[in-house]
Amino acid sequence: MTERDIIGIFGTMNAGKSSLMNLITQQESSIVDSTPGTTADTRVTLMELHGIGPVKLMDTAGYDESDVLGEKKRKKVDAALKECDLVLMVIDPANPGLAEVKLILNVSLEEGKQVLLVYNLFSASDEATVAFIEAKLPELKSFPKMCLSALQPEKRAALLELILTNYIPKNNPTELLPFVQPDEFYILNIPMDEETPPGRYLRPQAMAEEYITRHWGFPVSYRMNLGQARSNNPIEITRWESFLGSFGRRPKVIITDSQAMDIMKSWTPADIELTTFSVMMINYMSRGKLNDFAAAVRALDTIKPGETILIAEACNHSRIKEDIGTVQIPNWIQKKYPGVKVQHVFGREWPEPEELENIRLVIHCGGCMITPQRMAARLRDLGKFGIPITNYGIFLSYIQGKNVLEQVLKPWK
Ligand code: SF4
Protein backbone atom coordinates (compact mmCIF):
# COMPACT_ATOMS: atom_id res chain seq x y z
CA MET A 1 0.00 0.00 0.00
CA THR A 2 1.44 3.37 -1.02
CA GLU A 3 1.50 5.99 1.72
CA ARG A 4 0.46 9.33 0.28
CA ASP A 5 0.40 12.87 1.57
CA ILE A 6 -3.08 14.28 1.04
CA ILE A 7 -3.50 17.77 -0.39
CA GLY A 8 -7.02 19.22 -0.37
CA ILE A 9 -8.11 22.22 -2.44
CA PHE A 10 -10.80 24.24 -0.69
CA GLY A 11 -12.70 27.49 -1.24
CA THR A 12 -16.02 28.92 -2.26
CA MET A 13 -17.88 28.19 -5.49
CA ASN A 14 -16.05 29.46 -8.56
CA ALA A 15 -12.93 30.52 -6.67
CA GLY A 16 -10.95 28.46 -9.20
CA LYS A 17 -10.33 25.28 -7.21
CA SER A 18 -10.71 22.97 -10.21
CA SER A 19 -8.42 25.17 -12.31
CA LEU A 20 -5.81 24.94 -9.56
CA MET A 21 -6.18 21.15 -9.48
CA ASN A 22 -5.68 21.03 -13.25
CA LEU A 23 -2.69 23.33 -12.98
CA ILE A 24 -1.02 20.96 -10.53
CA THR A 25 -1.89 17.75 -12.36
CA GLN A 26 -1.29 19.30 -15.81
CA GLN A 27 -4.40 17.61 -17.08
CA GLU A 28 -8.17 18.00 -17.01
CA SER A 29 -8.66 16.05 -13.79
CA SER A 30 -11.43 18.42 -12.82
CA ILE A 31 -14.20 19.93 -14.90
CA VAL A 32 -13.75 23.67 -15.17
CA ASP A 33 -16.87 25.70 -15.84
CA SER A 34 -18.12 29.04 -14.64
CA THR A 35 -21.47 27.49 -13.70
CA PRO A 36 -21.62 27.66 -9.89
CA GLY A 37 -21.24 24.30 -8.16
CA THR A 38 -19.54 22.48 -11.05
CA THR A 39 -17.57 20.22 -8.73
CA ALA A 40 -20.44 17.99 -7.58
CA ASP A 41 -18.30 15.85 -5.32
CA THR A 42 -14.74 15.53 -4.13
CA ARG A 43 -12.53 14.60 -7.11
CA VAL A 44 -9.39 12.67 -6.40
CA THR A 45 -6.18 12.41 -8.42
CA LEU A 46 -3.19 10.31 -7.44
CA MET A 47 0.18 11.54 -8.61
CA GLU A 48 3.84 11.90 -7.75
CA LEU A 49 5.00 15.38 -6.76
CA HIS A 50 8.73 15.83 -7.12
CA GLY A 51 10.20 16.66 -3.70
CA ILE A 52 7.23 15.25 -1.76
CA GLY A 53 6.56 11.85 -3.30
CA PRO A 54 3.20 10.15 -3.82
CA VAL A 55 0.27 12.45 -3.12
CA LYS A 56 -3.49 12.29 -3.24
CA LEU A 57 -5.02 15.53 -4.50
CA MET A 58 -8.62 16.32 -3.61
CA ASP A 59 -10.63 18.98 -5.44
CA THR A 60 -13.65 19.75 -3.28
CA ALA A 61 -17.05 21.34 -3.88
CA GLY A 62 -17.69 24.98 -2.92
CA TYR A 63 -18.16 25.59 0.78
CA ASP A 64 -20.96 28.08 0.18
CA GLU A 65 -23.58 25.96 -1.56
CA SER A 66 -26.76 26.27 0.42
CA ASP A 67 -29.38 23.98 -1.15
CA VAL A 68 -30.06 20.45 0.14
CA LEU A 69 -27.53 18.89 -2.21
CA GLY A 70 -25.16 21.60 -1.07
CA GLU A 71 -25.49 20.44 2.53
CA LYS A 72 -24.51 16.91 1.48
CA LYS A 73 -21.61 18.31 -0.51
CA ARG A 74 -20.53 20.34 2.46
CA LYS A 75 -20.36 17.23 4.64
CA LYS A 76 -18.08 15.69 2.04
CA VAL A 77 -15.95 18.82 2.04
CA ASP A 78 -15.75 18.63 5.85
CA ALA A 79 -14.69 14.98 5.61
CA ALA A 80 -11.99 15.92 3.07
CA LEU A 81 -10.86 18.76 5.32
CA LYS A 82 -10.43 16.37 8.23
CA GLU A 83 -8.57 13.84 6.10
CA CYS A 84 -6.06 16.01 4.27
CA ASP A 85 -2.57 16.96 5.45
CA LEU A 86 -2.31 20.23 3.54
CA VAL A 87 -5.13 22.72 2.90
CA LEU A 88 -4.72 24.74 -0.28
CA MET A 89 -7.17 27.58 0.34
CA VAL A 90 -8.18 29.22 -2.96
CA ILE A 91 -9.61 32.74 -2.76
CA ASP A 92 -10.96 34.85 -5.61
CA PRO A 93 -10.08 38.38 -4.39
CA ALA A 94 -13.04 39.84 -6.31
CA ASN A 95 -15.51 37.49 -4.55
CA PRO A 96 -13.66 36.33 -1.47
CA GLY A 97 -16.57 34.77 0.48
CA LEU A 98 -14.82 35.62 3.70
CA ALA A 99 -17.42 34.00 5.98
CA GLU A 100 -16.79 30.62 4.33
CA VAL A 101 -13.04 31.19 4.19
CA LYS A 102 -13.10 31.84 7.93
CA LEU A 103 -15.08 28.62 8.55
CA ILE A 104 -12.61 26.56 6.52
CA LEU A 105 -9.64 28.14 8.27
CA ASN A 106 -11.19 27.57 11.71
CA VAL A 107 -11.72 23.87 11.03
CA SER A 108 -8.24 23.59 9.50
CA LEU A 109 -6.61 25.08 12.58
CA GLU A 110 -8.73 23.02 14.98
CA GLU A 111 -7.68 19.88 13.10
CA GLY A 112 -4.03 20.92 13.07
CA LYS A 113 -3.75 21.23 9.27
CA GLN A 114 -1.06 23.07 7.41
CA VAL A 115 -2.57 25.85 5.29
CA LEU A 116 -1.35 27.70 2.18
CA LEU A 117 -3.33 30.52 0.55
CA VAL A 118 -3.65 30.95 -3.18
CA TYR A 119 -5.27 34.17 -4.42
CA ASN A 120 -6.61 33.25 -7.82
CA LEU A 121 -6.64 36.32 -10.04
CA PHE A 122 -9.34 36.44 -12.67
CA SER A 123 -8.00 39.85 -13.76
CA ALA A 124 -4.70 41.58 -13.04
CA SER A 125 -6.47 44.27 -11.00
CA ASP A 126 -7.67 41.66 -8.47
CA GLU A 127 -4.27 41.61 -6.83
CA ALA A 128 -4.83 45.14 -5.57
CA THR A 129 -7.73 43.97 -3.41
CA VAL A 130 -5.71 41.36 -1.50
CA ALA A 131 -4.50 43.82 1.13
CA PHE A 132 -8.07 45.02 1.59
CA ILE A 133 -9.29 41.43 2.13
CA GLU A 134 -6.52 40.69 4.61
CA ALA A 135 -7.42 43.81 6.56
CA LYS A 136 -10.98 42.45 6.86
CA LEU A 137 -9.81 38.97 7.88
CA PRO A 138 -6.41 39.54 9.54
CA GLU A 139 -5.76 35.83 10.24
CA LEU A 140 -5.11 35.45 6.49
CA LYS A 141 -1.86 37.34 7.00
CA SER A 142 -0.34 34.51 8.99
CA PHE A 143 -0.32 31.92 6.17
CA PRO A 144 2.23 31.55 3.36
CA LYS A 145 0.59 32.70 0.15
CA MET A 146 0.87 33.61 -3.50
CA CYS A 147 -1.17 35.35 -6.17
CA LEU A 148 -1.57 33.67 -9.55
CA SER A 149 -3.98 32.97 -12.33
CA ALA A 150 -4.71 29.26 -12.17
CA LEU A 151 -5.36 29.32 -15.91
CA GLN A 152 -1.73 30.17 -16.72
CA PRO A 153 0.35 26.99 -17.05
CA GLU A 154 3.59 28.94 -16.50
CA LYS A 155 2.50 29.56 -12.87
CA ARG A 156 2.73 25.87 -12.03
CA ALA A 157 6.40 25.96 -11.08
CA ALA A 158 5.85 28.85 -8.63
CA LEU A 159 2.86 27.08 -7.08
CA LEU A 160 4.85 23.87 -6.58
CA GLU A 161 7.66 25.94 -5.10
CA LEU A 162 5.20 27.45 -2.59
CA ILE A 163 4.13 23.94 -1.58
CA LEU A 164 7.66 22.52 -1.44
CA THR A 165 9.02 25.44 0.55
CA ASN A 166 6.29 25.55 3.16
CA TYR A 167 4.76 22.12 3.47
CA ILE A 168 6.27 19.69 5.95
CA PRO A 169 5.29 16.21 4.72
CA LYS A 170 3.48 14.33 7.47
CA ASN A 171 3.84 10.88 6.03
CA ASN A 172 6.10 8.95 8.29
CA PRO A 173 5.04 5.39 7.64
CA THR A 174 5.14 3.11 10.63
CA GLU A 175 6.82 -0.23 10.11
CA LEU A 176 4.18 -2.87 9.40
CA LEU A 177 5.93 -5.69 11.30
CA PRO A 178 8.86 -4.14 13.18
CA PHE A 179 9.82 -7.44 14.82
CA VAL A 180 10.60 -9.26 11.55
CA GLN A 181 14.20 -10.43 11.24
CA PRO A 182 16.03 -11.77 8.18
CA ASP A 183 16.22 -15.53 7.65
CA GLU A 184 13.50 -16.30 10.20
CA PHE A 185 10.18 -18.05 9.58
CA TYR A 186 6.83 -16.33 10.17
CA ILE A 187 3.54 -18.23 9.98
CA LEU A 188 0.48 -16.56 8.46
CA ASN A 189 -2.63 -18.36 9.70
CA ILE A 190 -5.33 -17.78 7.10
CA PRO A 191 -8.56 -19.72 7.66
CA MET A 192 -10.44 -19.21 4.39
CA ASP A 193 -14.23 -19.20 4.38
CA GLU A 194 -17.15 -18.22 2.14
CA GLU A 195 -16.23 -14.54 2.46
CA THR A 196 -12.65 -15.02 1.30
CA PRO A 197 -12.37 -13.52 -2.18
CA PRO A 198 -11.04 -15.92 -4.84
CA GLY A 199 -7.73 -15.19 -6.51
CA ARG A 200 -6.13 -13.02 -3.85
CA TYR A 201 -5.31 -12.60 -0.19
CA LEU A 202 -7.06 -9.96 1.89
CA ARG A 203 -5.04 -6.77 2.00
CA PRO A 204 -3.55 -7.25 5.50
CA GLN A 205 -2.50 -10.80 4.59
CA ALA A 206 -0.90 -9.68 1.31
CA MET A 207 0.83 -6.78 3.06
CA ALA A 208 2.26 -9.05 5.76
CA GLU A 209 3.54 -11.55 3.20
CA GLU A 210 5.13 -8.80 1.11
CA TYR A 211 6.69 -7.09 4.14
CA ILE A 212 8.26 -10.29 5.50
CA THR A 213 9.63 -11.23 2.08
CA ARG A 214 10.96 -7.70 1.47
CA HIS A 215 12.76 -7.84 4.82
CA TRP A 216 14.44 -11.15 3.95
CA GLY A 217 12.24 -13.26 6.21
CA PHE A 218 10.32 -16.38 5.22
CA PRO A 219 6.49 -16.09 5.29
CA VAL A 220 4.72 -19.46 5.37
CA SER A 221 0.94 -19.64 5.08
CA TYR A 222 -1.30 -22.18 6.78
CA ARG A 223 -4.97 -22.55 5.94
CA MET A 224 -6.55 -23.56 9.23
CA ASN A 225 -9.81 -25.49 9.07
CA LEU A 226 -11.53 -23.52 11.80
CA GLY A 227 -14.62 -25.75 11.97
CA GLN A 228 -12.51 -28.85 12.51
CA ALA A 229 -10.18 -27.06 14.93
CA ARG A 230 -13.10 -25.87 17.05
CA SER A 231 -14.49 -29.39 17.26
CA ASN A 232 -11.07 -30.75 18.23
CA ASN A 233 -11.03 -32.91 15.13
CA PRO A 234 -7.87 -35.05 15.33
CA ILE A 235 -7.26 -34.63 11.58
CA GLU A 236 -6.81 -30.86 11.95
CA ILE A 237 -4.82 -31.21 15.19
CA THR A 238 -2.42 -33.66 13.53
CA ARG A 239 -2.19 -31.49 10.41
CA TRP A 240 -1.24 -28.44 12.51
CA GLU A 241 1.31 -30.35 14.58
CA SER A 242 2.83 -31.89 11.49
CA PHE A 243 3.04 -28.44 9.87
CA LEU A 244 4.81 -26.98 12.93
CA GLY A 245 7.15 -29.97 13.10
CA SER A 246 8.21 -29.59 9.47
CA PHE A 247 10.39 -26.52 10.06
CA GLY A 248 14.14 -27.06 10.39
CA ARG A 249 14.20 -23.95 12.60
CA ARG A 250 11.34 -22.83 14.87
CA PRO A 251 9.19 -20.05 13.42
CA LYS A 252 9.47 -16.78 15.35
CA VAL A 253 5.89 -15.48 15.28
CA ILE A 254 2.44 -16.65 14.17
CA ILE A 255 0.27 -13.92 12.67
CA THR A 256 -3.29 -15.15 12.73
CA ASP A 257 -6.71 -14.09 11.57
CA SER A 258 -8.29 -12.63 14.72
CA GLN A 259 -11.34 -14.87 14.49
CA ALA A 260 -9.08 -17.88 15.20
CA MET A 261 -7.95 -16.50 18.58
CA ASP A 262 -10.15 -18.96 20.48
CA ILE A 263 -8.05 -21.74 18.92
CA MET A 264 -4.66 -20.05 18.69
CA LYS A 265 -4.53 -19.09 22.38
CA SER A 266 -4.01 -22.78 23.14
CA TRP A 267 -2.58 -24.11 19.87
CA THR A 268 0.39 -21.73 19.80
CA PRO A 269 3.53 -23.42 21.26
CA ALA A 270 5.13 -21.57 24.17
CA ASP A 271 8.33 -20.87 22.22
CA ILE A 272 6.54 -19.11 19.33
CA GLU A 273 5.04 -15.65 19.71
CA LEU A 274 1.53 -14.82 18.53
CA THR A 275 -0.21 -11.75 17.12
CA THR A 276 -3.02 -11.00 14.68
CA PHE A 277 -3.39 -9.33 11.28
CA SER A 278 -5.90 -6.93 12.77
CA VAL A 279 -3.52 -5.81 15.54
CA MET A 280 -0.77 -5.37 12.93
CA MET A 281 -3.06 -3.32 10.72
CA ILE A 282 -4.44 -0.97 13.36
CA ASN A 283 -0.93 -0.22 14.61
CA TYR A 284 0.11 0.60 11.06
CA MET A 285 -2.97 2.64 10.11
CA SER A 286 -2.92 4.62 13.36
CA ARG A 287 0.82 5.22 13.00
CA GLY A 288 1.94 3.34 16.05
CA LYS A 289 -0.93 3.97 18.47
CA LEU A 290 -1.38 0.29 19.35
CA ASN A 291 -0.98 0.96 23.08
CA ASP A 292 -3.95 3.34 23.03
CA PHE A 293 -6.15 0.75 21.30
CA ALA A 294 -5.03 -1.88 23.81
CA ALA A 295 -5.77 0.37 26.81
CA ALA A 296 -9.19 1.29 25.41
CA VAL A 297 -10.46 -2.29 25.57
CA ARG A 298 -10.59 -1.91 29.37
CA ALA A 299 -13.78 0.11 28.84
CA LEU A 300 -15.43 -3.31 28.62
CA ASP A 301 -14.74 -3.82 32.34
CA THR A 302 -17.19 -1.07 33.26
CA ILE A 303 -19.66 -1.15 30.37
CA LYS A 304 -23.30 -1.39 31.43
CA PRO A 305 -26.44 -2.82 29.85
CA GLY A 306 -28.10 -0.21 27.65
CA GLU A 307 -24.80 1.40 26.65
CA THR A 308 -23.73 1.23 23.00
CA ILE A 309 -20.69 -0.19 21.26
CA LEU A 310 -20.05 1.04 17.71
CA ILE A 311 -18.46 -1.55 15.41
CA ALA A 312 -16.64 0.25 12.58
CA GLU A 313 -15.55 -1.77 9.56
CA ALA A 314 -13.79 0.03 6.74
CA CYS A 315 -14.79 -2.61 4.15
CA ASN A 316 -17.96 -2.67 2.11
CA HIS A 317 -17.65 -6.34 1.08
CA SER A 318 -20.78 -8.50 0.93
CA ARG A 319 -21.29 -10.18 4.26
CA ILE A 320 -22.08 -13.86 4.45
CA LYS A 321 -22.85 -16.22 7.33
CA GLU A 322 -20.22 -15.91 10.08
CA ASP A 323 -19.04 -12.40 9.24
CA ILE A 324 -16.67 -11.14 11.89
CA GLY A 325 -18.09 -7.61 12.26
CA THR A 326 -21.79 -8.30 11.92
CA VAL A 327 -22.05 -11.76 13.47
CA GLN A 328 -19.05 -12.93 15.47
CA ILE A 329 -18.20 -9.79 17.46
CA PRO A 330 -21.90 -8.96 18.21
CA ASN A 331 -22.36 -12.57 19.40
CA TRP A 332 -19.40 -12.25 21.77
CA ILE A 333 -20.76 -8.92 23.06
CA GLN A 334 -24.17 -10.47 23.68
CA LYS A 335 -22.60 -13.42 25.46
CA LYS A 336 -20.12 -11.52 27.63
CA TYR A 337 -21.90 -8.18 28.07
CA PRO A 338 -25.64 -8.89 27.90
CA GLY A 339 -27.85 -5.88 27.32
CA VAL A 340 -25.11 -3.82 25.65
CA LYS A 341 -26.35 -2.41 22.33
CA VAL A 342 -24.41 -2.65 19.06
CA GLN A 343 -24.34 -0.22 16.14
CA HIS A 344 -22.40 -0.51 12.88
CA VAL A 345 -20.78 1.74 10.32
CA PHE A 346 -19.24 0.39 7.13
CA GLY A 347 -16.80 1.65 4.53
CA ARG A 348 -16.40 5.41 4.66
CA GLU A 349 -19.50 5.94 6.79
CA TRP A 350 -18.75 7.67 10.05
CA PRO A 351 -21.17 9.18 12.60
CA GLU A 352 -21.78 12.90 12.82
CA PRO A 353 -20.50 14.43 16.09
CA GLU A 354 -24.01 14.51 17.61
CA GLU A 355 -24.39 10.78 16.87
CA LEU A 356 -21.12 9.96 18.64
CA GLU A 357 -22.18 11.30 22.01
CA ASN A 358 -24.03 8.11 22.99
CA ILE A 359 -21.24 5.72 22.04
CA ARG A 360 -19.42 4.11 24.97
CA LEU A 361 -16.74 2.25 23.00
CA VAL A 362 -15.71 1.84 19.36
CA ILE A 363 -14.35 -1.45 18.05
CA HIS A 364 -12.62 -0.76 14.72
CA CYS A 365 -11.34 -3.25 12.17
CA GLY A 366 -7.74 -2.93 10.98
CA GLY A 367 -8.87 -0.10 8.68
CA CYS A 368 -6.78 -1.09 5.67
CA MET A 369 -9.34 0.34 3.23
CA ILE A 370 -9.14 3.89 4.55
CA THR A 371 -6.14 6.19 4.66
CA PRO A 372 -4.05 6.74 7.81
CA GLN A 373 -5.19 10.37 7.62
CA ARG A 374 -8.85 9.33 7.71
CA MET A 375 -8.07 7.05 10.64
CA ALA A 376 -6.38 9.98 12.40
CA ALA A 377 -9.47 12.13 11.77
CA ARG A 378 -11.65 9.42 13.35
CA LEU A 379 -9.37 9.29 16.37
CA ARG A 380 -9.58 13.08 16.73
CA ASP A 381 -13.40 12.98 16.49
CA LEU A 382 -13.56 10.37 19.24
CA GLY A 383 -10.95 12.16 21.33
CA LYS A 384 -13.17 15.25 21.47
CA PHE A 385 -15.83 13.20 23.29
CA GLY A 386 -13.39 11.06 25.27
CA ILE A 387 -14.68 7.90 23.56
CA PRO A 388 -12.23 4.98 23.73
CA ILE A 389 -11.49 3.07 20.54
CA THR A 390 -10.17 -0.45 20.38
CA ASN A 391 -9.83 -2.96 17.59
CA TYR A 392 -11.18 -6.31 16.35
CA GLY A 393 -7.97 -8.23 17.11
CA ILE A 394 -7.58 -6.68 20.55
CA PHE A 395 -11.23 -7.31 21.43
CA LEU A 396 -11.18 -10.92 20.22
CA SER A 397 -8.01 -11.56 22.22
CA TYR A 398 -9.25 -9.79 25.36
CA ILE A 399 -12.43 -11.83 25.58
CA GLN A 400 -10.24 -14.94 25.57
CA GLY A 401 -8.45 -13.61 28.67
CA LYS A 402 -6.25 -10.70 29.73
CA ASN A 403 -3.23 -12.98 29.43
CA VAL A 404 -4.20 -13.72 25.81
CA LEU A 405 -4.23 -10.01 25.00
CA GLU A 406 -0.78 -9.70 26.60
CA GLN A 407 0.34 -12.60 24.42
CA VAL A 408 -0.70 -10.93 21.13
CA LEU A 409 0.85 -7.62 22.18
CA LYS A 410 4.17 -9.19 23.17
CA PRO A 411 5.79 -9.15 19.69
CA TRP A 412 5.14 -5.38 19.63
CA LYS A 413 6.98 -4.90 22.95
S1 SF4 B 1 -10.91 -2.72 5.86
FE1 SF4 B 1 -10.96 -3.72 7.82
S2 SF4 B 1 -12.28 -5.53 7.55
FE2 SF4 B 1 -11.69 -4.81 5.52
S3 SF4 B 1 -9.88 -6.07 5.00
FE3 SF4 B 1 -9.17 -4.11 5.88
S4 SF4 B 1 -8.88 -4.55 8.04
FE4 SF4 B 1 -10.16 -6.19 7.21
Residues whose N, C-alpha, C, O or C-beta is under 5 A from the ligand:
A	BS01	SF4	L202 A314 C315 C365 G366 G367 C368 M369
